[in-house]
Amino acid sequence: MQSLLKLSALSLAVLMIAGCSDPKIDTSSMPASVVSVEKVRESLPAYKRGEFDRGLIIIATSTFSGVDILNPQRMNAAEIAESANAQMHGLTGDQVIHRADKILRDRRARARDHAIRTLKRLENKHAQASSDQQQLARFSIDNARYYMSESPYGALEPVIDLDVTNGTDQAISELFLRGVVTSPERTVPWVDETFYYVVAGGIEPGETRQWSLAPNRFGPWGNAQIPDDAELTITLKALRGSDDQPLWDSPPLSEGETAKLERLRDEYPSVALSSAE
């Protein structure tokens, strides 16, 4: 039994000595760094040398995360090299490989966390914009008509007749509208303008109102060439409440945000599904 213990202790000592004898990177000077890196590389099995080479690059470039690359005039090459050397000094070949693996894992984890945060932010923004659009749709434009009417002074003046219903649960004080006047024979609209309409006394939830608006006859609406059969389409763009504050005005995703959201949904389907729920 004692002989076995002695043999085990001796084996352990041999292993410790062998481990301590592995060459290490010495970055105390440029010549020492070059020589020691080559020695460490040669001490590794051939199949590990490619990993070691990649590990050196990963460790060296990982120091750039702490450098202000947006202000290159403030970058100091010596400081960058010193930072990289400090991370590699005293490492064996296997330790270089392991440290590089850890750097990559940490980097991927940070990238994943950032991507998931972005995904959830875009999902929330999209959901809020969709919800706001549904709320706006509850305020309906029931009828819209454009025509020219003779004023008491004999001049022709444009008129917009509107019938609307407030199906929201908020009193409305102002509307932001887009009006487009078209004719079947024309590809370009006669009129395509946005305008505000302040509702005198407001319009309460569930209330229906009829208005005759008088746009400026000296602008596009007063174009005498517009035929009698021209059609008017009115689109609701925004609403203000009784306190004159915008209602349900969350902006939709931009094209870039939409493309990014779709890409992140494909990359992290389980996260996208949980966000949707």
RAFENZI-V512691 format. One record per backbone hydrogen bond with DSSP energy under -0.5 kcal/mol. CO is the residue of the C=O (numbers start at 0). NH is the residue of the N-H. Records with the same first field share a line. If there is no record, write none. Layout:
CO->NH ; NH
This chain:
0->4
1->5
2->6
3->7
4->8
5->9
6->10
7->11
8->12
9->13
10->14
11->15
12->16
13->17
14->18
15->19
16->20
18->21
24->26 ; 89
28->32
29->33
30->34
31->35
32->36
33->37
34->38
35->39
36->40
37->41
38->42
39->43
40->43
44->47 ; 48
45->48 ; 49
47->51
48->52
49->53
50->54
51->55
52->56
53->57
54->58
55->59
56->60
57->61
58->62
59->62
60->63
61->64
62->65
63->66
66->68
67->70
70->73
71->74
74->76
75->79
76->80
77->81
78->82
79->83
80->84
81->85
82->86
83->87
84->88
87->90
90->24
91->95
92->96
93->97
94->98
95->99
96->100
97->101
98->102
99->103
100->104
101->105
102->106
103->107
104->108
105->109
106->110
107->111
108->112
109->113
110->114
111->115
112->116
113->117
114->118
115->119
116->120
117->121
118->122
119->123
120->124
121->125
122->126
123->127
124->128
125->129
126->130
127->131
128->132
129->133
130->134
131->135
132->136
133->137
134->137
135->138
137->139 ; 166
139->141 ; 164
142->162
144->160
146->158
148->156
150->153
154->150
156->148
158->146 ; 160
159->212
160->144
161->210
162->141 ; 142
163->208
164->139 ; 166
165->205
170->241
171->202
172->198
173->239
174->176 ; 196
175->236 ; 237
176->194
177->234
178->192
179->181 ; 232
180->189 ; 190
181->230
182->185
190->180
192->178
194->176
196->174 ; 198
197->199
198->201
202->171
203->206
206->165
208->163
210->161 ; 212
212->159 ; 214
215->218 ; 221
218->221
219->222
222->225
226->229
230->181
232->179
234->177
237->175
238->246
239->172 ; 173
240->243
244->240
246->238
253->257
254->258
255->259
256->260
257->261
258->262
259->263
260->264
261->265
262->266
263->267
267->271
268->272
269->273
270->274
271->275
272->276
